[in-house]
């Protein structure tokens, strides 16, 4: 199998990053969330969006076939 040096570098970085946070997924997520937007890019917050109606309560539109 071909050993891509870029992929190897990314895997090493990922391993080192996870190890630095004790492989704790909660800590990893919290760290990544705290970094969001600090580089100037816009962060979209979807928590305040209006929830759509459940599919069973939508109004059905039927068309008459000719």
Steps between C-alpha positions, in 0.01 A plus 500: 500500500619850416611703804390860441712736713221759522251244630761371747562854626127563548458169686793584729356847570158347575654244733707762684198730531276224641776388739545857627135496611512151645293351214194650672242571229321757716823696546580475129156637402521780759847598377393506136188702582707753694720548191209559263485846349830617644651505152243753379273259315129513567353229724139402433290435810213270415365462854265798464341387175129429495430129512303363208173319551512121526440341160163356606353845567585668172212607282469265209467650158336278245457573134219363292623285218348570155 
